[in-house]
Each structure stands twice: as structure tokens, then as C-alpha cells.
Amino acid sequence: MQYKITDNEFSLFQDYIEKNCGIHLENSKAYLIENRLRHLLFDYNCKTFVELFNKIRSDKSNQLRDRIIDSITTNETFWFRDIHPFTTLSEKLLPIFSNDISSGRKNKIRIWSAACSTGQEPYSIVMSILEYFKQNSSHYGSYFEIVASDISESVLASAKSGIYDSLVISRGLQTDIRDKYFSMDGNLWKVNDNIKKMVSFKKLNLQDSYNTLGKFDIVFCRNVLIYFSDLFKRDILKRIADLLKPSGYLFIGSSESDSNYSNDYNMLSHKKTIYYQVK
Ligand SMILES: C[S@@+](CC[C@H](N)C(=O)[O-])C[C@H]1O[C@@H](n2cnc3c(N)ncnc32)[C@H](O)[C@@H]1O
């Protein structure tokens, strides 16, 4: 049987998805809802998409909502994605923070990975930090705290486990770094505890308040703004600016730009990275 979505059903889900996770789907994206939510028709014993939609109302535990969000979000990620932000972290920012620590100006450096997916971004941040301080024979790695968040329960569970199969582990990770920071468990690779203990994972919808997170020195909010409306991008960039400590830094994805959405940052560049510093 072909489960086709009607225009009316598409517009119900289009609104629902934007309200519940900010993802803005153009009218041309009906196929995406159809493909990504079709398995829920079977799981919830529905014959049409409107029947599925009507089940949301009686879904007191929000389980269906979470499954819709899980199915609709794009979780693509890999180790040291786009490499340049991590080079900038090591070559420009860690030397600054290292000075701040040694002079006593800072005793904690906090970094937020704001849409961390299955954990490759926050763990790559930690590996960059540990590599930098190892080369500089310093113990300052312990001054860093990484908070990683995502809206999706399933990617967070995977991130928290720190366990990856051999295909996933090979995407962007050099074997010498892999062997230093992961150990093999059967056919799987497990991130070492010294990396894991530097990251705390939280479920957070970027539409919700960031107040409980505290202030940050650096925010990575990469490859997620592209899914949102201009209004929501402006809102997120404003609230990240409020959350950054004075002179704090922001990395967004290489195909994303703050220029139309915020006046709160100065644009900086290092090699092939554009990054931002709060004014
Ligand atoms: C393409 S991944 C990017 C992962 C990583 N930042 C990177 O650059 O490799 C986008 C992530 O954003 C998350 N996401 C989508 N909408 C969100 C929202 N409203 N709040 C928090 N996270 C969201 C998705 O669950 C997904 O894991």
C-alpha cells in the first residue's frame, strides 16, 4: 500500500514540526515528511497521516512527539567536521585561554556544543584540547568543561554511550588519534573515560530557555541553523550572544553566516575559518 501525504496533512505536520522544534520545511518538502514519518504509521497503527496527527492529542507522555522530532531531524555528523574550526580552536583560542589560566584570569573554560548529534563534535573538541595541552606539556585540559546538547533523545543516548561502529569511527578520525582516545570492545570503539568525563550531555530544544546552562567562553552551533526560519536564527544568535562571556567566541557551520541575522558579533577569520566574537 502507498502511504501518500495529502496537502492538508502536510500543512498540519509542517506547522507542528516548526512549532515543536523550529525546523522550517518548505512546501516542496512533503516527500520528506512522507518518507521520514511513514514508519510511524505502522507503529501507531494508522492508515493515514491525519490519523497519526490526531494521535498527538492523546499522547500524554509526548512519546509520539519525540519520535516525530527524532524522525524529522537530520543527524549527519562526523569527527572533526570541516576541520578548520578545530584548527582555529587549537591555533588561536586555546593559546589565549591558556594565558588566561596561567595568569589566574580564568579558572574554568566552558564550551557548549549546541546541537551535538551523536557526540562527534563535543568529543572532537575534547580531543583538540587534550592534544594541544599535551604538546604544550600542561595539565590545563582539566580546566575545560564541555556541555553538549541536542533535542533528540536517540542521538543523545548514542552520544552518551560513546560507542561507535567501525564505519562511524572512520569518518574523519585519524587512526593515531583513534588509538589514543578510544579502545576496542568487540567490533565497536568506545571513547575513553578521560574524554567522556569532560563532557556533560543534556536534552535541550534550542527553542527553550538557555538560562540553566550558565555562561560560556565558546559556543559551537554548527550545521543546525540551516534548518530554521530567519526569525528563529535571529532569536538563537541573540540568545547565544547573551550567554557568551565577554569576548566569547561562536562557531557556526561553514555554509551558515550570521551576517543577515545578528549585529551582536564581530566576524573574525583564521585560515579557512570564519568565526565570531561577541561585541
Ligand atoms: C546535522 S546535525 C549537526 C551536528 C553537529 N553540530 C555537526 O556539525 O556535525 C543537527 C543536529 O541538530 C539537532 N536539532 C535540530 N533541531 C533542534 C532544536 N530545535 N534544538 C536542538 N537541537 C536540534 C538535531 O537533532 C541534529 O542532531
The ligand as an ORCA input file, in Angstrom:
! r2SCAN-3c Opt
* xyz 0 1
  C      23.239     17.996     11.220
  S      23.345     17.722     12.957
  C      24.776     18.692     13.344
  C      25.665     18.027     14.361
  C      26.975     18.743     14.667
  N      26.733     20.050     15.238
  C      27.827     18.860     13.436
  O      28.025     19.986     12.926
  O      28.317     17.835     12.962
  C      21.992     18.733     13.523
  C      21.514     18.394     14.924
  O      20.635     19.425     15.362
  C      19.654     18.841     16.185
  N      18.488     19.749     16.252
  C      17.559     20.022     15.311
  N      16.647     20.879     15.787
  C      16.998     21.176     17.062
  C      16.447     22.012     18.073
  N      15.337     22.727     17.893
  N      17.086     22.070     19.254
  C      18.230     21.339     19.484
  N      18.793     20.547     18.570
  C      18.183     20.456     17.365
  C      19.345     17.517     15.503
  O      18.746     16.591     16.388
  C      20.731     17.085     14.997
  O      21.347     16.187     15.869
*
